[in-house]
Amino acid sequence: MGVVTQAATGSYEQVEFGPLRAAFDATAESLLLVENARILFANPACAKLLGYENSAGLLGQPVSAVFPQTRFCHDLFQAPENLQCEHPSCELSLRGADGCPVQAQAHCTRFCYGNHVLVLVALRELKRVELGRLVHDSKLRFRTVFEGAAIGIATCMLDGRIIECNPAVSKMLGYSQEELAGMHPRELHPGDFEPDAAFLAELAQGKRDSFTLEKYFRRKDGSQMLGQLTVSAVRNSDGKPAFLVAMLEDTTERKRIEEQLREAEKMEVIGRLAGGIAHDFNNLLTGVLLYCDLLAAGLEPDDRLSQYVEEIRMAGEQGAALTRQLLAIARKQAPLPRPVLLNDVVSSMQNLLRRLIGEQIDLVADLAPQLGTVMADMVQLRQVLLNLVLNARDAMPQGGRITVSTRAGNLPGSGAPAVSLLVADTGCGMDAPTRARLFEPFFTTKQAGHGTGLGLATVQRIVRESGGTIEVRSEPGCGTRVEVFLPVTQASAAASQPATRRHTGGTILLVDDDASERNSVERVLSAAGFSVLPATNSEQALRIFAEKPDSIDILVADGAIPEVNGRELAEKLRQRKPGLNVLLISECPDTQSESEAASVARIRKPFAGSALIERVREVLDSKGERPC
């Protein structure tokens, strides 16, 4: 054996090592010695294995003339670093002298000799028995993958008829593997086979290699499954299509999630839009409702104009309800819990509800007397009632009766004292699967474009935040009864039905950048006996307060005035006058700590004049101060 060097002429000269070279040539095992991706030595056994007359036919040839160009072989023979192969023992298909493949097992060892990086390759021909074992193992591996794959796999004829499919296809479509064998795809999606037929023809003609379609498949039970189908042609040795391999993935759930995501994105856009316009819209509605109160106060009860004023008020309240629904979808309304009487909620909504449900549906109110109060957000409870009544209306397209009732009872599960609000209809009712999904976000039984699927999800959220529960009873053809249970609070009913107030006057610093809202609020409070000092911004408010801080009893400010908002203005004024009464007007209460919530009262717009006056007096009474 010896070291081989390459001269400039490209010839090889070798230095003999006598016995080592003799042993190299005499060994029955096929051996190759490689340097710089070229064959330096090959013993006679290796030449015979590869079909060469003698070793000379291999010397100097690039190793790529014999070995396949896999990444592992490339790194082993050509990488300059002294790295070992990740698979030093493997089964390869080598190229023989006549170009035919030679199946062999290779053991490769990389080592250094002086300045040379050499690779010694020992080859052993695989006999037919071993080849048979490899083929068997290969088939076994394929069968294991085929049977165990989560995705559906089927082999098909060129016309699409199924030859064999794996269990995943059977599970998706509900047919047994035996039933699917021989079935034509036209049977799985009748009426929608034309695109498949055109693509299958192109595959059979060799004009395309594969195609992918998303379409509905009919299961054995008649139901539909949305699936993504990918069909590829497998060609034979002469390059012509021999058969097809189809892969099927059930995308029904993914599609549902995508639809939910689109709905969520749509709701996010609506939420941003609602948040952007709610302030200005509520300012307009507040002005409309307050001027209605001023007009009504100046008219006799039997005046014919009173009816027109009431119509304007109803339109304003419907606009306010719409705004609250948009803000609820955007979840931009933080609850403002107060002691509330459910009977007051129902009574205040009856006129609006009758207009919304139409003349073909009767609305019956059955209110139990002397009910306890609940701690909840009055606006949100109105939204709960509105959603339940509108759902009941939609269940009775031909007309019917909706009954809204209240009663005293116990909270299900705990037995604690509770008050319930029941909305019952004589509509179509619901089956068990529908009832099970009733409160899922985005789930709706209405036609596309006629519901977001968020109404009852919003109702459930509001009720849970108020510490209550919901019970639904419904059967197909027997109508639906939805009952909301809310725990009774220890707060006195007087909290929601206050008696005579001590404060019938006082001085109010009113800050609002919207002229319509500011003027209407000023007129309502002035008519109620208060002295009002109006300001259009925080800078003007600070100047007015600096002139007469002792005479101002309460700050009433819009929560979203520019530059310095209402809460920040209140903090600045309280630095000069600690304990100053504050009432903020807003549609979207901002995040605040418990201490801030306790020291800053709020009223949500739009509101009626009586509600504003009541809230101002309530804040003044809570401090126990008398106006000057």
Secondary structure by P-SEA (a helix, b strand, c coil): cbbbbbccccbbbbbbaaaaaaaaaacccbbbbbcccccccccaaaaaaaccccccccccccccccccccaaaaaaccccccccccccbbbbbccccccbbbbbbbbbbbbbccccbbbbbbbbbbcaaaaaaaaaaaaaaaaaaaaacccbbbbbccccccccccaaaaaaacccccccccccccccccccaaaaaaaaaaaaaccccbbbbbbbbbccccbbbbbbbbbbbbbcccccccbbbbbbbbaaaaaaaaaaaaaaaaaaaaaaaaaaaaaaaaaaaaaaaaaaaaaaaaccccccaaaaaaaaaaaaaaaaaaaaaaaaaacccccccccccaaaaaaacaaaaaaaacccbbbbbbbbcbbbbbbccaaaaaaaaaaaaaaaaaacccbbbbbbbbbbbbcccccccbbbbbbbbccccccaaaaaacccccccccccccccccaaaaaaaaaaaacbbbbbbbcccbbbbbbbbbbbbcccccccccccccccbbbbbcccccaaaaaaaaaaaaaabbbbbbbccaaaaaaaaaaccccccbbbbccccccccaaaaaaaaaaaccccbbbbbccccccccaaaaaabbbbcccccaaaaaaaaaaaaaaaccccc
